Amino acid sequence: MGKPPTLDPKLDFAIERLADAPPRLVWEALTKPEQIAVDQLVAHVLAMK
């Protein structure tokens, strides 16, 4: 792995995976309009436990 890219705070943002959620669900939560709400992501994560 190479050096991580430099982020410009005026143009870029970074997403870190803090919840123990499958990457597929996180991606769906960020890309599907009906999944944008944060509370829906939390519900998915809690339902998996």
Biotite code that builds the C-alpha atoms (Angstrom):
import biotite.structure as struc

atoms = struc.array([
    struc.Atom([0.000, 0.000, 0.000], chain_id="A", res_id=1, res_name="MET", atom_name="CA", element="C"),
    struc.Atom([1.172, 3.450, -0.809], chain_id="A", res_id=2, res_name="GLY", atom_name="CA", element="C"),
    struc.Atom([0.920, 6.721, 0.996], chain_id="A", res_id=3, res_name="LYS", atom_name="CA", element="C"),
    struc.Atom([-2.690, 7.770, 1.740], chain_id="A", res_id=4, res_name="PRO", atom_name="CA", element="C"),
    struc.Atom([-3.924, 10.660, -0.383], chain_id="A", res_id=5, res_name="PRO", atom_name="CA", element="C"),
    struc.Atom([-3.813, 14.188, 1.009], chain_id="A", res_id=6, res_name="THR", atom_name="CA", element="C"),
    struc.Atom([-7.316, 15.522, 1.642], chain_id="A", res_id=7, res_name="LEU", atom_name="CA", element="C"),
    struc.Atom([-8.314, 19.104, 0.942], chain_id="A", res_id=8, res_name="ASP", atom_name="CA", element="C"),
    struc.Atom([-10.865, 19.990, 3.657], chain_id="A", res_id=9, res_name="PRO", atom_name="CA", element="C"),
    struc.Atom([-12.535, 22.494, 1.316], chain_id="A", res_id=10, res_name="LYS", atom_name="CA", element="C"),
    struc.Atom([-13.202, 19.845, -1.342], chain_id="A", res_id=11, res_name="LEU", atom_name="CA", element="C"),
    struc.Atom([-12.920, 16.390, 0.183], chain_id="A", res_id=12, res_name="ASP", atom_name="CA", element="C"),
    struc.Atom([-14.336, 14.398, 3.025], chain_id="A", res_id=13, res_name="PHE", atom_name="CA", element="C"),
    struc.Atom([-13.382, 11.031, 4.425], chain_id="A", res_id=14, res_name="ALA", atom_name="CA", element="C"),
    struc.Atom([-15.637, 8.284, 5.698], chain_id="A", res_id=15, res_name="ILE", atom_name="CA", element="C"),
    struc.Atom([-14.381, 5.960, 8.377], chain_id="A", res_id=16, res_name="GLU", atom_name="CA", element="C"),
    struc.Atom([-16.149, 2.787, 9.338], chain_id="A", res_id=17, res_name="ARG", atom_name="CA", element="C"),
    struc.Atom([-16.892, 3.159, 13.047], chain_id="A", res_id=18, res_name="LEU", atom_name="CA", element="C"),
    struc.Atom([-19.865, 0.821, 13.244], chain_id="A", res_id=19, res_name="ALA", atom_name="CA", element="C"),
    struc.Atom([-19.575, -2.928, 12.918], chain_id="A", res_id=20, res_name="ASP", atom_name="CA", element="C"),
    struc.Atom([-21.645, -2.950, 9.730], chain_id="A", res_id=21, res_name="ALA", atom_name="CA", element="C"),
    struc.Atom([-21.022, -4.848, 6.511], chain_id="A", res_id=22, res_name="PRO", atom_name="CA", element="C"),
    struc.Atom([-19.497, -2.628, 3.809], chain_id="A", res_id=23, res_name="PRO", atom_name="CA", element="C"),
    struc.Atom([-22.405, -3.517, 1.476], chain_id="A", res_id=24, res_name="ARG", atom_name="CA", element="C"),
    struc.Atom([-24.964, -1.990, 3.865], chain_id="A", res_id=25, res_name="LEU", atom_name="CA", element="C"),
    struc.Atom([-22.832, 1.092, 4.421], chain_id="A", res_id=26, res_name="VAL", atom_name="CA", element="C"),
    struc.Atom([-22.501, 1.565, 0.639], chain_id="A", res_id=27, res_name="TRP", atom_name="CA", element="C"),
    struc.Atom([-26.261, 1.146, 0.143], chain_id="A", res_id=28, res_name="GLU", atom_name="CA", element="C"),
    struc.Atom([-26.959, 3.625, 2.927], chain_id="A", res_id=29, res_name="ALA", atom_name="CA", element="C"),
    struc.Atom([-24.775, 6.208, 1.190], chain_id="A", res_id=30, res_name="LEU", atom_name="CA", element="C"),
    struc.Atom([-25.893, 5.623, -2.401], chain_id="A", res_id=31, res_name="THR", atom_name="CA", element="C"),
    struc.Atom([-29.607, 4.784, -2.350], chain_id="A", res_id=32, res_name="LYS", atom_name="CA", element="C"),
    struc.Atom([-31.892, 7.790, -1.882], chain_id="A", res_id=33, res_name="PRO", atom_name="CA", element="C"),
    struc.Atom([-34.268, 5.834, 0.337], chain_id="A", res_id=34, res_name="GLU", atom_name="CA", element="C"),
    struc.Atom([-31.345, 4.875, 2.597], chain_id="A", res_id=35, res_name="GLN", atom_name="CA", element="C"),
    struc.Atom([-29.771, 8.300, 3.125], chain_id="A", res_id=36, res_name="ILE", atom_name="CA", element="C"),
    struc.Atom([-31.235, 8.835, 6.592], chain_id="A", res_id=37, res_name="ALA", atom_name="CA", element="C"),
    struc.Atom([-28.749, 8.026, 9.334], chain_id="A", res_id=38, res_name="VAL", atom_name="CA", element="C"),
    struc.Atom([-31.423, 6.438, 11.500], chain_id="A", res_id=39, res_name="ASP", atom_name="CA", element="C"),
    struc.Atom([-32.022, 3.837, 8.800], chain_id="A", res_id=40, res_name="GLN", atom_name="CA", element="C"),
    struc.Atom([-28.330, 2.892, 8.815], chain_id="A", res_id=41, res_name="LEU", atom_name="CA", element="C"),
    struc.Atom([-28.430, 2.573, 12.582], chain_id="A", res_id=42, res_name="VAL", atom_name="CA", element="C"),
    struc.Atom([-31.528, 0.367, 12.332], chain_id="A", res_id=43, res_name="ALA", atom_name="CA", element="C"),
    struc.Atom([-29.712, -1.920, 9.880], chain_id="A", res_id=44, res_name="HIS", atom_name="CA", element="C"),
    struc.Atom([-26.728, -2.222, 12.178], chain_id="A", res_id=45, res_name="VAL", atom_name="CA", element="C"),
    struc.Atom([-28.841, -2.922, 15.241], chain_id="A", res_id=46, res_name="LEU", atom_name="CA", element="C"),
    struc.Atom([-30.947, -5.499, 13.394], chain_id="A", res_id=47, res_name="ALA", atom_name="CA", element="C"),
    struc.Atom([-27.810, -7.483, 12.630], chain_id="A", res_id=48, res_name="MET", atom_name="CA", element="C"),
    struc.Atom([-26.897, -7.989, 16.290], chain_id="A", res_id=49, res_name="LYS", atom_name="CA", element="C"),
])
